[in-house]
């Protein structure tokens, strides 16, 4: 299922995908040094796609809309956005 989602994300002509990651996911050594290196390299590769936007929420940002959990916004050309 993950592979199918990634294929859709990287297919040409699809809408943009915007990800906001907490700084902790970049600094917490989950899986060990090699796994973290692979993950960071993958994020760098994905961020190069023209329809993918990755932002990092710094530790110092203590008050933000994502503090309560994930936010999903779906935008359509001919309909209002869904939050």
Residue pairs with C-beta under 8 A, 6 or more apart in sequence:
8 14
9 17
9 49
9 51
9 52
10 49
14 51
15 51
15 75
16 51
16 52
16 53
17 51
17 52
17 53
18 52
18 53
18 55
19 52
19 53
19 54
19 55
20 55
20 56
20 57
20 66
21 54
21 55
21 56
21 57
22 56
22 57
23 56
23 57
23 58
23 59
24 59
26 40
26 56
29 36
30 36
31 39
43 54
46 52
46 54
47 53
47 54
57 64
57 66
65 71
71 83
72 82
72 83
73 81
73 82
73 83
74 81
74 82
75 81
75 82
